[in-house]
Amino acid sequence: MLTILFDGIAYGMLLFILAVGLAVTMGLMNFINLAHGAFAMVGGYITVLLMQRAGVPFLLCLPLAFAGAALLGAVLERTLYRPLYSKPHLDQVLFSIGLVFMSVAAVDYFVGSTQQILHLPEWLKGRTELGSGAWTLGMGHYRLFIIVICAALTVLLQWILSRTRFGSRLRASVDDQRVAAGMGINVNVVFLSTFAFGSGLAGLGGALGAEVLGLDPSFPLKFMIYFLIVVAVGGTSSITGPLLAALLLGIADVAGKYYIPKMGAFIVYVLMIVILLWRPQGLFVRQGGKA
Amino acid sequence: MTDAQKSLLATAKVKWWEPLLWLAAFAVPLLVPSTALIVNEIAIIALFAVSLDLVLGYAGIVSLGHAAFFGLGAYTAALFCKHINPDPHLGLVVAMAASAVLGLAASFTILRGTDLTRLMVTLGVALILLELANKLDWLTGGTDGIQGLVFSPVLGQFAFDLAGRTAVFYSLAVLLVLFFIARRIVNSPYGATLKAIRDNRLRAMAIGIPVHARLVSVYTLAAAIAGAAGALFTQTSGFSSLDVFEFHRSADLMLMLVVGGTGWLYGGVVGAVVFKIMQDLLSSITPQYWTFWLGLFLVVLVLVGRDRLFKPWTWWKR
């Protein structure tokens, strides 16, 4: 049972890293970006291809996946996304679905549609067991690795947003663009770097998750729904909301698939609808806060 | 009659080109029988698009899960034929009723929250139905779907054939009837209140429009129409599979509606024609990668705007 909890937490942490960039674009910049999963897929493919074709070690691939996805995010933000910030949500939805379709077909064309297999280094393959009986805690080393990295990133993110100058500039730009610009904050640069950073995190999540979630060209479509659930359920006003939502979702999904495999993803969707009916703005939003 | 009355009634009048358009729609499969199958498909997705237009174009509800109602209609028609009665007309009515009930139940999920919440719950409803259809394999056949359905002849006379000659006129007739019902509704005072809700919900509420009741009723109605489209899909193809609930169906639908224009019932019809022809052309050129060009088309469409899409010389002007 503890093992399921542990796997659920690892899965949830992974979802959080994948989705947190989306929470920022969606919550802070008010842009419905369904193409977020495409950045994650780019990160995943960078890792897999570098390891398979160039023999780059796994640990080095992770920062490269981050950098690659961040760079792509920056370029797209500058060229395509920026004119759409002020457009209605419907346009944003259509635009980002278009990007998803393009990315799926493009990856299919260049790499092929088969599922990619990530070869983990030896020291990440093992498994440690603690305790015995019903309370056995089996920790896959790779899951532990994911938890450690994601927890560190969460702390770092929280620190950046709440304690650094950049964080206060971002929060100011989001609350009132015009006033922030008047105060001498370069709003465009703040948004550009935030978007790039969020895309980079997605790329890193994709690289970390390639082994757990599987990686094939339909990745952005398959996991888009999970990211959206995390953001919608968690609310977008803080990053603690998405974190808790991701953990909840991860544990519910793993436990559901273990105990009632017949139900599949059913539980997660029902859970989402119930939560959204109960708190349409997300679970962890203060009443009267910015919608 | 005052000017205001006149201007309101002007939109409800049947324009000179409307009968011509419908005559053309019925004439094409009559004159060129080989087009029957594709015209049938277009008629079905046009009906589906009209349904989404009621929700999106008139009531302003962004839905990513409209396939839920289409799929329920398709499965209801299939099950009704298999277990109860092979009569297509009865099946159509039952499918519409089932979808309407689902629409009524689901409509309470779209009343609160933001665009994002609505996107998620509409998508969630469709996904739940997809999972159900997948898991309840004793009823729905799981991934195999329900196949080999034989419906009795339309009006007791015209049997369904492989060339789709009966199917196309059946679908067009249903489209015609439901389209004019929808047209009558959106041009009524009721339709005017829907537009008021779309444009500014708070103001609509302030002038005394029962916003929630309006949204519930229009969502139910749209669900019934989408269910009819789904039933036609099953009845003219003889099978029903998980594909009817898939996300791409909702996404494609939204695309064709936006291409044709929202808040204008013919927009859905035009969009369905353009989309189907584009899909046929592209997938015959690159069968595997045609979604890339679809995606590119979407991105360009949004970036330059629909009104400028066919005027490339204006794309680089601000």
Interface residues (C-beta under 8 A of the other chain):
Chain A: M26 I32 L80 P83 L84 K87 H89 L90 D91 Q92 V93 L94 F95 I97 G98 L99 V100 F101 M102 S103 V104 A105 A106 D108 Y109 L221 I225 L228 I229 V231 A232 K262 M263 G264 A265 F266 Y269 V270 M272 I273 L276 L277 P280 Q281 A291
Chain B: L56 V62 L64 F108 T109 R112 G113 T114 D115 L116 T117 L119 M120 V121 L123 G124 V125 L127 I128 E131 L132 N134 K135 F247 A251 M254 L255 V258 T262 Q288 Y289 W290 T291 F292 L294 G295 L296 F297 L298 V299 L301 V302 L303
